[in-house]
Amino acid sequence: MIDIEICISSDNFEILSKQVLAAKMGGAKRVELCSNMQHDGLTPSQAAIELASSVLTDEQELMVMIRPREGGFYYVKQEIEQMHSSILSAAKSGANGVVFGLLDRSQTALNITAMCALVELAREEGLAVTCHRAFDALLDPVAGLKQLKALGVSRILTAGGKWGQPSQATDHGQTFSRYLQAAQGDIEIILAGGITPQNATSIVAQQKQTNKELTEYLSLHAYSGVLTDGLVDTNKVARLCRAANNG
């Protein structure tokens, strides 16, 4: 079963519950809640987390972006402390998991010390951890994957290409295959980058050709590909779920 994760903007509070419900009714397994999608997603408000959580059931998971500002993923002490507080707030507000990534000053390697502390905090609060596309900024992603696995990270979100550059999942099948092989089922790989109901079947089929036994540790992440007029479209979510699993 290929799980589907839908990224939802929390900026319009008045329609947020409708957006989350659309993802839920379409069959999505997870919702990733973010604010400020024009900046590739920042931490949503506590009120938005509580509202999104109230719409979902135990069958779905609410993942909350923990990103204090736009730009790169090197954070100073005060920003890391803010992320610490945001993780606690997410747990208190009904989240099932959190999504973050911290790099060192070079912005090409993980800040292991800070990542370890925040992963440990999240796990103490009963939250699963996804490393977001900071992973795609790593100079050696496979080495980073092994480090994240050792830290206890549950999932890695990747578009296969370098962070900061346009990247389509359809162009990076070999890269995804390499990550799945390196993960060996110990960490889930979430494929992102222009995922749509139209291309999901071919993306999954390509991985099944080379990693059939590992595709159960694969999931798909969609944002714009399931929107109609800027809103989550239940029918598109349902079509994406079918395409990923019936192709």
PyRosetta script that sets phi, psi and omega in degrees:
from pyrosetta import init, pose_from_sequence

init()
pose = pose_from_sequence("MIDIEICISSDNFEILSKQVLAAKMGGAKRVELCSNMQHDGLTPSQAAIELASSVLTDEQELMVMIRPREGGFYYVKQEIEQMHSSILSAAKSGANGVVFGLLDRSQTALNITAMCALVELAREEGLAVTCHRAFDALLDPVAGLKQLKALGVSRILTAGGKWGQPSQATDHGQTFSRYLQAAQGDIEIILAGGITPQNATSIVAQQKQTNKELTEYLSLHAYSGVLTDGLVDTNKVARLCRAANNG")
pose.set_psi(1, 120.7)
pose.set_omega(1, 177.1)
pose.set_phi(2, -91.2)
pose.set_psi(2, 111.7)
pose.set_omega(2, 179.4)
pose.set_phi(3, -74.3)
pose.set_psi(3, 149.1)
pose.set_omega(3, 178.7)
pose.set_phi(4, -113.7)
pose.set_psi(4, 131.0)
pose.set_omega(4, 177.1)
pose.set_phi(5, -115.1)
pose.set_psi(5, 128.9)
pose.set_omega(5, -179.1)
pose.set_phi(6, -110.7)
pose.set_psi(6, 125.1)
pose.set_omega(6, 176.5)
pose.set_phi(7, -84.2)
pose.set_psi(7, 128.8)
pose.set_omega(7, -176.9)
pose.set_phi(8, -127.5)
pose.set_psi(8, 133.3)
pose.set_omega(8, 175.8)
pose.set_phi(9, -79.8)
pose.set_psi(9, 136.1)
pose.set_omega(9, -179.7)
pose.set_phi(10, -97.7)
pose.set_psi(10, 5.5)
pose.set_omega(10, -169.3)
pose.set_phi(11, -66.4)
pose.set_psi(11, -35.5)
pose.set_omega(11, 178.1)
pose.set_phi(12, -97.5)
pose.set_psi(12, 93.0)
pose.set_omega(12, -173.6)
pose.set_phi(13, -62.4)
pose.set_psi(13, -30.9)
pose.set_omega(13, -175.4)
pose.set_phi(14, -66.3)
pose.set_psi(14, -28.0)
pose.set_omega(14, -178.5)
pose.set_phi(15, -111.4)
pose.set_psi(15, 6.6)
pose.set_omega(15, -174.8)
pose.set_phi(16, -61.1)
pose.set_psi(16, -46.2)
pose.set_omega(16, -178.2)
pose.set_phi(17, -62.3)
pose.set_psi(17, -36.2)
pose.set_omega(17, 178.0)
pose.set_phi(18, -65.8)
pose.set_psi(18, -38.6)
pose.set_omega(18, 179.0)
pose.set_phi(19, -64.4)
pose.set_psi(19, -47.0)
pose.set_omega(19, -179.8)
pose.set_phi(20, -65.3)
pose.set_psi(20, -40.5)
pose.set_omega(20, 179.0)
pose.set_phi(21, -62.3)
pose.set_psi(21, -38.4)
pose.set_omega(21, 179.1)
pose.set_phi(22, -62.1)
pose.set_psi(22, -42.1)
pose.set_omega(22, 177.8)
pose.set_phi(23, -65.4)
pose.set_psi(23, -42.1)
pose.set_omega(23, 179.8)
pose.set_phi(24, -63.2)
pose.set_psi(24, -48.8)
pose.set_omega(24, -177.0)
pose.set_phi(25, -68.1)
pose.set_psi(25, -25.0)
pose.set_omega(25, 178.3)
pose.set_phi(26, -77.7)
pose.set_psi(26, -11.5)
pose.set_omega(26, 176.8)
pose.set_phi(27, 103.6)
pose.set_psi(27, 10.9)
pose.set_omega(27, 178.6)
pose.set_phi(28, -64.7)
pose.set_psi(28, 140.0)
pose.set_omega(28, 178.3)
pose.set_phi(29, -81.9)
pose.set_psi(29, -34.5)
pose.set_omega(29, -177.1)
pose.set_phi(30, -135.9)
pose.set_psi(30, 151.8)
pose.set_omega(30, 169.9)
pose.set_phi(31, -118.7)
pose.set_psi(31, 129.7)
pose.set_omega(31, 171.4)
pose.set_phi(32, -102.0)
pose.set_psi(32, 116.4)
pose.set_omega(32, -176.2)
pose.set_phi(33, -97.7)
pose.set_psi(33, 126.9)
pose.set_omega(33, -178.7)
pose.set_phi(34, -136.9)
pose.set_psi(34, 158.6)
pose.set_omega(34, 166.4)
pose.set_phi(35, -110.6)
pose.set_psi(35, 166.8)
pose.set_omega(35, 171.8)
pose.set_phi(36, 51.2)
pose.set_psi(36, 58.4)
pose.set_omega(36, 179.8)
pose.set_phi(37, -65.5)
pose.set_psi(37, -17.6)
pose.set_omega(37, 174.7)
pose.set_phi(38, -65.9)
pose.set_psi(38, -16.1)
pose.set_omega(38, 175.9)
pose.set_phi(39, -110.3)
pose.set_psi(39, 24.1)
pose.set_omega(39, 179.5)
pose.set_phi(40, 67.0)
pose.set_psi(40, 22.2)
pose.set_omega(40, 171.7)
pose.set_phi(41, 95.7)
pose.set_psi(41, 120.8)
pose.set_omega(41, 175.4)
pose.set_phi(42, -124.9)
pose.set_psi(42, 177.6)
pose.set_omega(42, -178.0)
pose.set_phi(43, -64.2)
pose.set_psi(43, 127.6)
pose.set_omega(43, 176.6)
pose.set_phi(44, -78.3)
pose.set_psi(44, 167.8)
pose.set_omega(44, 179.7)
pose.set_phi(45, -74.0)
pose.set_psi(45, 160.4)
pose.set_omega(45, 177.5)
pose.set_phi(46, -62.3)
pose.set_psi(46, -39.0)
pose.set_omega(46, 179.6)
pose.set_phi(47, -62.6)
pose.set_psi(47, -39.1)
pose.set_omega(47, 179.5)
pose.set_phi(48, -66.6)
pose.set_psi(48, -40.0)
pose.set_omega(48, 178.6)
pose.set_phi(49, -62.9)
pose.set_psi(49, -45.1)
pose.set_omega(49, -179.7)
pose.set_phi(50, -61.9)
pose.set_psi(50, -41.4)
pose.set_omega(50, -179.4)
pose.set_phi(51, -66.9)
pose.set_psi(51, -46.3)
pose.set_omega(51, 179.5)
pose.set_phi(52, -61.8)
pose.set_psi(52, -41.5)
pose.set_omega(52, 179.6)
pose.set_phi(53, -61.9)
pose.set_psi(53, -36.1)
pose.set_omega(53, -177.6)
pose.set_phi(54, -68.0)
pose.set_psi(54, -22.4)
pose.set_omega(54, -178.4)
pose.set_phi(55, -83.9)
pose.set_psi(55, -33.2)
pose.set_omega(55, -175.6)
pose.set_phi(56, -82.1)
pose.set_psi(56, 159.1)
pose.set_omega(56, 176.4)
pose.set_phi(57, -110.2)
pose.set_psi(57, -176.4)
pose.set_omega(57, 179.3)
pose.set_phi(58, -65.7)
pose.set_psi(58, -15.1)
pose.set_omega(58, -179.3)
pose.set_phi(59, -80.5)
pose.set_psi(59, -15.9)
pose.set_omega(59, 178.6)
pose.set_phi(60, -116.3)
pose.set_psi(60, 159.5)
pose.set_omega(60, 178.9)
pose.set_phi(61, -117.3)
pose.set_psi(61, 143.2)
pose.set_omega(61, 175.3)
pose.set_phi(62, -108.4)
pose.set_psi(62, 114.0)
pose.set_omega(62, 177.2)
pose.set_phi(63, -102.4)
pose.set_psi(63, 133.4)
pose.set_omega(63, -174.6)
pose.set_phi(64, -114.6)
pose.set_psi(64, 127.2)
pose.set_omega(64, 176.4)
pose.set_phi(65, -67.3)
pose.set_psi(65, 131.9)
pose.set_omega(65, 175.1)
pose.set_phi(66, -117.8)
pose.set_psi(66, 92.6)
pose.set_omega(66, -177.8)
pose.set_phi(67, -148.0)
pose.set_psi(67, 109.0)
pose.set_omega(67, -169.2)
pose.set_phi(68, -76.3)
pose.set_psi(68, -17.3)
pose.set_omega(68, -177.6)
pose.set_phi(69, -159.4)
pose.set_psi(69, 165.9)
pose.set_omega(69, 175.8)
pose.set_phi(70, -76.1)
pose.set_psi(70, 170.9)
pose.set_omega(70, 176.8)
pose.set_phi(71, 100.7)
pose.set_psi(71, -150.7)
pose.set_omega(71, -176.2)
pose.set_phi(72, -75.6)
pose.set_psi(72, -174.0)
pose.set_omega(72, -172.3)
pose.set_phi(73, -116.5)
pose.set_psi(73, 20.1)
pose.set_omega(73, 170.0)
pose.set_phi(74, -93.7)
pose.set_psi(74, 123.7)
pose.set_omega(74, -175.4)
pose.set_phi(75, -120.7)
pose.set_psi(75, 141.9)
pose.set_omega(75, 176.5)
pose.set_phi(76, -83.5)
pose.set_psi(76, 173.7)
pose.set_omega(76, -173.4)
pose.set_phi(77, -54.8)
pose.set_psi(77, -45.3)
pose.set_omega(77, -177.7)
pose.set_phi(78, -63.6)
pose.set_psi(78, -36.9)
pose.set_omega(78, 179.3)
pose.set_phi(79, -70.1)
pose.set_psi(79, -37.2)
pose.set_omega(79, 177.3)
pose.set_phi(80, -65.9)
pose.set_psi(80, -38.7)
pose.set_omega(80, 176.2)
pose.set_phi(81, -63.5)
pose.set_psi(81, -37.5)
pose.set_omega(81, 177.1)
pose.set_phi(82, -64.5)
pose.set_psi(82, -40.2)
pose.set_omega(82, 177.6)
pose.set_phi(83, -64.4)
pose.set_psi(83, -38.6)
pose.set_omega(83, 175.5)
pose.set_phi(84, -56.3)
pose.set_psi(84, -49.2)
pose.set_omega(84, -179.9)
pose.set_phi(85, -64.6)
pose.set_psi(85, -37.7)
pose.set_omega(85, -179.1)
pose.set_phi(86, -67.0)
pose.set_psi(86, -35.5)
pose.set_omega(86, 176.8)
pose.set_phi(87, -64.8)
pose.set_psi(87, -44.2)
pose.set_omega(87, 178.2)
pose.set_phi(88, -62.4)
pose.set_psi(88, -40.9)
pose.set_omega(88, 179.3)
pose.set_phi(89, -64.8)
pose.set_psi(89, -41.3)
pose.set_omega(89, 179.4)
pose.set_phi(90, -62.4)
pose.set_psi(90, -42.4)
pose.set_omega(90, 179.0)
pose.set_phi(91, -63.1)
pose.set_psi(91, -43.2)
pose.set_omega(91, -179.2)
pose.set_phi(92, -65.0)
pose.set_psi(92, -29.3)
pose.set_omega(92, -172.6)
pose.set_phi(93, -92.7)
pose.set_psi(93, 1.9)
pose.set_omega(93, 173.5)
pose.set_phi(94, 106.0)
pose.set_psi(94, 9.8)
pose.set_omega(94, 178.4)
pose.set_phi(95, -69.4)
pose.set_psi(95, 152.8)
pose.set_omega(95, 173.6)
pose.set_phi(96, -99.3)
pose.set_psi(96, -17.8)
pose.set_omega(96, -178.5)
pose.set_phi(97, -164.7)
pose.set_psi(97, 170.3)
pose.set_omega(97, 180.0)
pose.set_phi(98, -132.1)
pose.set_psi(98, 157.3)
pose.set_omega(98, -174.4)
pose.set_phi(99, -128.2)
pose.set_psi(99, 116.5)
pose.set_omega(99, 179.8)
pose.set_phi(100, -157.9)
pose.set_psi(100, 168.6)
pose.set_omega(100, 175.3)
pose.set_phi(101, -161.1)
pose.set_psi(101, 136.3)
pose.set_omega(101, -178.8)
pose.set_phi(102, -127.5)
pose.set_psi(102, 131.2)
pose.set_omega(102, 179.7)
pose.set_phi(103, -110.8)
pose.set_psi(103, 162.3)
pose.set_omega(103, 176.6)
pose.set_phi(104, -81.5)
pose.set_psi(104, -174.9)
pose.set_omega(104, -175.2)
pose.set_phi(105, -59.2)
pose.set_psi(105, -29.8)
pose.set_omega(105, -179.4)
pose.set_phi(106, -70.9)
pose.set_psi(106, -18.6)
pose.set_omega(106, -176.1)
pose.set_phi(107, 59.8)
pose.set_psi(107, 24.1)
pose.set_omega(107, 177.1)
pose.set_phi(108, -128.0)
pose.set_psi(108, 1.1)
pose.set_omega(108, 179.4)
pose.set_phi(109, -142.3)
pose.set_psi(109, 156.1)
pose.set_omega(109, -179.4)
pose.set_phi(110, -69.5)
pose.set_psi(110, 145.4)
pose.set_omega(110, 167.6)
pose.set_phi(111, -86.0)
pose.set_psi(111, 90.1)
pose.set_omega(111, -171.9)
pose.set_phi(112, -62.3)
pose.set_psi(112, -41.5)
pose.set_omega(112, -177.5)
pose.set_phi(113, -60.7)
pose.set_psi(113, -49.9)
pose.set_omega(113, -178.5)
pose.set_phi(114, -69.0)
pose.set_psi(114, -40.5)
pose.set_omega(114, 178.1)
pose.set_phi(115, -61.0)
pose.set_psi(115, -44.3)
pose.set_omega(115, -178.4)
pose.set_phi(116, -59.6)
pose.set_psi(116, -44.9)
pose.set_omega(116, -177.8)
pose.set_phi(117, -64.0)
pose.set_psi(117, -42.9)
pose.set_omega(117, -177.3)
pose.set_phi(118, -74.9)
pose.set_psi(118, -35.5)
pose.set_omega(118, 175.8)
pose.set_phi(119, -64.1)
pose.set_psi(119, -43.6)
pose.set_omega(119, 179.1)
pose.set_phi(120, -61.5)
pose.set_psi(120, -42.6)
pose.set_omega(120, 177.5)
pose.set_phi(121, -60.5)
pose.set_psi(121, -48.5)
pose.set_omega(121, -178.6)
pose.set_phi(122, -59.5)
pose.set_psi(122, -45.0)
pose.set_omega(122, -178.6)
pose.set_phi(123, -65.6)
pose.set_psi(123, -36.2)
pose.set_omega(123, 176.0)
pose.set_phi(124, -62.3)
pose.set_psi(124, -30.5)
pose.set_omega(124, 179.5)
pose.set_phi(125, -88.8)
pose.set_psi(125, 5.2)
pose.set_omega(125, 178.7)
pose.set_phi(126, 77.8)
pose.set_psi(126, 23.3)
pose.set_omega(126, -177.4)
pose.set_phi(127, -104.5)
pose.set_psi(127, 135.4)
pose.set_omega(127, 170.5)
pose.set_phi(128, -74.8)
pose.set_psi(128, 153.7)
pose.set_omega(128, -177.9)
pose.set_phi(129, -121.2)
pose.set_psi(129, 128.6)
pose.set_omega(129, 170.5)
pose.set_phi(130, -110.7)
pose.set_psi(130, 132.2)
pose.set_omega(130, 169.8)
pose.set_phi(131, -88.0)
pose.set_psi(131, 122.8)
pose.set_omega(131, -176.5)
pose.set_phi(132, -80.9)
pose.set_psi(132, -158.9)
pose.set_omega(132, -170.7)
pose.set_phi(133, -73.3)
pose.set_psi(133, 7.3)
pose.set_omega(133, 164.3)
pose.set_phi(134, -56.4)
pose.set_psi(134, -28.4)
pose.set_omega(134, 177.0)
pose.set_phi(135, -56.6)
pose.set_psi(135, -37.4)
pose.set_omega(135, -177.5)
pose.set_phi(136, -74.8)
pose.set_psi(136, -6.9)
pose.set_omega(136, 175.5)
pose.set_phi(137, -90.7)
pose.set_psi(137, -7.7)
pose.set_omega(137, -175.3)
pose.set_phi(138, -70.6)
pose.set_psi(138, 140.6)
pose.set_omega(138, 177.5)
pose.set_phi(139, -67.8)
pose.set_psi(139, -36.4)
pose.set_omega(139, 178.9)
pose.set_phi(140, -127.7)
pose.set_psi(140, 84.7)
pose.set_omega(140, -176.0)
pose.set_phi(141, -60.6)
pose.set_psi(141, -35.9)
pose.set_omega(141, -178.5)
pose.set_phi(142, -66.5)
pose.set_psi(142, -40.8)
pose.set_omega(142, 175.5)
pose.set_phi(143, -64.3)
pose.set_psi(143, -39.9)
pose.set_omega(143, 177.5)
pose.set_phi(144, -64.0)
pose.set_psi(144, -38.2)
pose.set_omega(144, 177.8)
pose.set_phi(145, -59.7)
pose.set_psi(145, -43.6)
pose.set_omega(145, 179.7)
pose.set_phi(146, -65.5)
pose.set_psi(146, -35.9)
pose.set_omega(146, 176.9)
pose.set_phi(147, -66.7)
pose.set_psi(147, -43.1)
pose.set_omega(147, 179.9)
pose.set_phi(148, -64.7)
pose.set_psi(148, -38.2)
pose.set_omega(148, 176.7)
pose.set_phi(149, -60.2)
pose.set_psi(149, -45.1)
pose.set_omega(149, -178.9)
pose.set_phi(150, -65.7)
pose.set_psi(150, -29.5)
pose.set_omega(150, 179.8)
pose.set_phi(151, -75.7)
pose.set_psi(151, -17.8)
pose.set_omega(151, -178.3)
pose.set_phi(152, 97.6)
pose.set_psi(152, 16.5)
pose.set_omega(152, 175.2)
pose.set_phi(153, -68.2)
pose.set_psi(153, 137.7)
pose.set_omega(153, -175.8)
pose.set_phi(154, -85.4)
pose.set_psi(154, -35.5)
pose.set_omega(154, -173.4)
pose.set_phi(155, -144.1)
pose.set_psi(155, 155.6)
pose.set_omega(155, 173.3)
pose.set_phi(156, -126.0)
pose.set_psi(156, 128.4)
pose.set_omega(156, 176.1)
pose.set_phi(157, -98.2)
pose.set_psi(157, 125.1)
pose.set_omega(157, -177.4)
pose.set_phi(158, -144.8)
pose.set_psi(158, 144.2)
pose.set_omega(158, 172.4)
pose.set_phi(159, -103.0)
pose.set_psi(159, 1.5)
pose.set_omega(159, 175.5)
pose.set_phi(160, 86.7)
pose.set_psi(160, -27.9)
pose.set_omega(160, 179.7)
pose.set_phi(161, -103.8)
pose.set_psi(161, 177.9)
pose.set_omega(161, -177.5)
pose.set_phi(162, -70.5)
pose.set_psi(162, 137.3)
pose.set_omega(162, 175.7)
pose.set_phi(163, -59.0)
pose.set_psi(163, 139.0)
pose.set_omega(163, 179.4)
pose.set_phi(164, 93.1)
pose.set_psi(164, -7.4)
pose.set_omega(164, 178.2)
pose.set_phi(165, -119.5)
pose.set_psi(165, 146.4)
pose.set_omega(165, 177.5)
pose.set_phi(166, -55.7)
pose.set_psi(166, 133.5)
pose.set_omega(166, -176.4)
pose.set_phi(167, -144.3)
pose.set_psi(167, 124.6)
pose.set_omega(167, 179.3)
pose.set_phi(168, -111.4)
pose.set_psi(168, 132.6)
pose.set_omega(168, -178.0)
pose.set_phi(169, -57.8)
pose.set_psi(169, -31.0)
pose.set_omega(169, -178.7)
pose.set_phi(170, -64.5)
pose.set_psi(170, -17.5)
pose.set_omega(170, -177.3)
pose.set_phi(171, -95.1)
pose.set_psi(171, -3.2)
pose.set_omega(171, -168.6)
pose.set_phi(172, -128.8)
pose.set_psi(172, 35.6)
pose.set_omega(172, 179.9)
pose.set_phi(173, -58.6)
pose.set_psi(173, -42.4)
pose.set_omega(173, -179.6)
pose.set_phi(174, -66.3)
pose.set_psi(174, -36.9)
pose.set_omega(174, 177.9)
pose.set_phi(175, -64.4)
pose.set_psi(175, -46.2)
pose.set_omega(175, 178.3)
pose.set_phi(176, -60.5)
pose.set_psi(176, -40.5)
pose.set_omega(176, 179.1)
pose.set_phi(177, -60.9)
pose.set_psi(177, -41.5)
pose.set_omega(177, 178.7)
pose.set_phi(178, -63.0)
pose.set_psi(178, -39.8)
pose.set_omega(178, 179.4)
pose.set_phi(179, -67.0)
pose.set_psi(179, -41.6)
pose.set_omega(179, 178.4)
pose.set_phi(180, -62.0)
pose.set_psi(180, -41.4)
pose.set_omega(180, 178.8)
pose.set_phi(181, -63.9)
pose.set_psi(181, -40.9)
pose.set_omega(181, -179.8)
pose.set_phi(182, -69.0)
pose.set_psi(182, -34.6)
pose.set_omega(182, -177.9)
pose.set_phi(183, -74.0)
pose.set_psi(183, -34.4)
pose.set_omega(183, 178.1)
pose.set_phi(184, 51.2)
pose.set_psi(184, 35.4)
pose.set_omega(184, 176.0)
pose.set_phi(185, 80.3)
pose.set_psi(185, -0.8)
pose.set_omega(185, 179.9)
pose.set_phi(186, -84.0)
pose.set_psi(186, -16.0)
pose.set_omega(186, 179.4)
pose.set_phi(187, -147.4)
pose.set_psi(187, 136.2)
pose.set_omega(187, -177.1)
pose.set_phi(188, -79.1)
pose.set_psi(188, 140.5)
pose.set_omega(188, 177.5)
pose.set_phi(189, -106.5)
pose.set_psi(189, 119.7)
pose.set_omega(189, 179.3)
pose.set_phi(190, -101.4)
pose.set_psi(190, 117.5)
pose.set_omega(190, -179.2)
pose.set_phi(191, -86.9)
pose.set_psi(191, 131.7)
pose.set_omega(191, -179.8)
pose.set_phi(192, -132.6)
pose.set_psi(192, 176.7)
pose.set_omega(192, 176.8)
pose.set_phi(193, 104.2)
pose.set_psi(193, 80.0)
pose.set_omega(193, 176.3)
pose.set_phi(194, 68.6)
pose.set_psi(194, 31.8)
pose.set_omega(194, 177.7)
pose.set_phi(195, -70.4)
pose.set_psi(195, 130.2)
pose.set_omega(195, -179.9)
pose.set_phi(196, -137.8)
pose.set_psi(196, 166.0)
pose.set_omega(196, 174.0)
pose.set_phi(197, -60.9)
pose.set_psi(197, -25.5)
pose.set_omega(197, -177.4)
pose.set_phi(198, -77.9)
pose.set_psi(198, -31.1)
pose.set_omega(198, -175.6)
pose.set_phi(199, -108.2)
pose.set_psi(199, -6.2)
pose.set_omega(199, -175.2)
pose.set_phi(200, -61.5)
pose.set_psi(200, -40.7)
pose.set_omega(200, -178.0)
pose.set_phi(201, -59.8)
pose.set_psi(201, -46.8)
pose.set_omega(201, -177.9)
pose.set_phi(202, -68.9)
pose.set_psi(202, -35.2)
pose.set_omega(202, 178.9)
pose.set_phi(203, -63.8)
pose.set_psi(203, -45.5)
pose.set_omega(203, 179.8)
pose.set_phi(204, -69.4)
pose.set_psi(204, -41.8)
pose.set_omega(204, -178.2)
pose.set_phi(205, -60.6)
pose.set_psi(205, -38.6)
pose.set_omega(205, 179.3)
pose.set_phi(206, -60.9)
pose.set_psi(206, -39.6)
pose.set_omega(206, 179.2)
pose.set_phi(207, -72.5)
pose.set_psi(207, -33.9)
pose.set_omega(207, 178.9)
pose.set_phi(208, -65.8)
pose.set_psi(208, -29.0)
pose.set_omega(208, 179.4)
pose.set_phi(209, -65.1)
pose.set_psi(209, -34.8)
pose.set_omega(209, -174.6)
pose.set_phi(210, -111.1)
pose.set_psi(210, -21.4)
pose.set_omega(210, -174.7)
pose.set_phi(211, -137.7)
pose.set_psi(211, 44.8)
pose.set_omega(211, -172.6)
pose.set_phi(212, -53.2)
pose.set_psi(212, -42.5)
pose.set_omega(212, -176.7)
pose.set_phi(213, -73.1)
pose.set_psi(213, -13.1)
pose.set_omega(213, -176.9)
pose.set_phi(214, -104.6)
pose.set_psi(214, -7.4)
pose.set_omega(214, -175.5)
pose.set_phi(215, -67.9)
pose.set_psi(215, -15.0)
pose.set_omega(215, 174.1)
pose.set_phi(216, -69.1)
pose.set_psi(216, -13.6)
pose.set_omega(216, 177.6)
pose.set_phi(217, -102.8)
pose.set_psi(217, 23.8)
pose.set_omega(217, -178.4)
pose.set_phi(218, -118.2)
pose.set_psi(218, 141.9)
pose.set_omega(218, 172.2)
pose.set_phi(219, -142.5)
pose.set_psi(219, 168.3)
pose.set_omega(219, -177.3)
pose.set_phi(220, -119.3)
pose.set_psi(220, 143.1)
pose.set_omega(220, -178.2)
pose.set_phi(221, -120.2)
pose.set_psi(221, 125.5)
pose.set_omega(221, -178.3)
pose.set_phi(222, -129.0)
pose.set_psi(222, 148.0)
pose.set_omega(222, 174.8)
pose.set_phi(223, -130.9)
pose.set_psi(223, -86.4)
pose.set_omega(223, -175.6)
pose.set_phi(224, -64.8)
pose.set_psi(224, -25.5)
pose.set_omega(224, -177.4)
pose.set_phi(225, -67.4)
pose.set_psi(225, -12.7)
pose.set_omega(225, 178.2)
pose.set_phi(226, -118.3)
pose.set_psi(226, 18.1)
pose.set_omega(226, 179.0)
pose.set_phi(227, -99.4)
pose.set_psi(227, 145.7)
pose.set_omega(227, 168.7)
pose.set_phi(228, -130.0)
pose.set_psi(228, 119.3)
pose.set_omega(228, -175.5)
pose.set_phi(229, 54.6)
pose.set_psi(229, 38.0)
pose.set_omega(229, 175.7)
pose.set_phi(230, 82.4)
pose.set_psi(230, 2.1)
pose.set_omega(230, -177.6)
pose.set_phi(231, -118.4)
pose.set_psi(231, 146.3)
pose.set_omega(231, 177.1)
pose.set_phi(232, -61.3)
pose.set_psi(232, 128.6)
pose.set_omega(232, -176.7)
pose.set_phi(233, -104.6)
pose.set_psi(233, 113.6)
pose.set_omega(233, -179.1)
pose.set_phi(234, -54.1)
pose.set_psi(234, -41.8)
pose.set_omega(234, -178.3)
pose.set_phi(235, -64.7)
pose.set_psi(235, -39.1)
pose.set_omega(235, 179.1)
pose.set_phi(236, -68.6)
pose.set_psi(236, -38.3)
pose.set_omega(236, 176.6)
pose.set_phi(237, -62.5)
pose.set_psi(237, -44.7)
pose.set_omega(237, 179.9)
pose.set_phi(238, -63.1)
pose.set_psi(238, -41.5)
pose.set_omega(238, 178.4)
pose.set_phi(239, -64.8)
pose.set_psi(239, -37.4)
pose.set_omega(239, 178.1)
pose.set_phi(240, -64.8)
pose.set_psi(240, -43.8)
pose.set_omega(240, 178.2)
pose.set_phi(241, -59.8)
pose.set_psi(241, -43.5)
pose.set_omega(241, 179.9)
pose.set_phi(242, -66.6)
pose.set_psi(242, -43.9)
pose.set_omega(242, -178.1)
pose.set_phi(243, -62.2)
pose.set_psi(243, -39.4)
pose.set_omega(243, -178.2)
pose.set_phi(244, -69.8)
pose.set_psi(244, -25.9)
pose.set_omega(244, -172.1)
pose.set_phi(245, -114.7)
pose.set_psi(245, -9.0)
pose.set_omega(245, -178.9)
pose.set_phi(246, -120.6)
pose.set_psi(246, 10.5)
pose.set_omega(246, -177.4)
pose.set_phi(247, -76.7)
pose.dump_pdb("model.pdb")
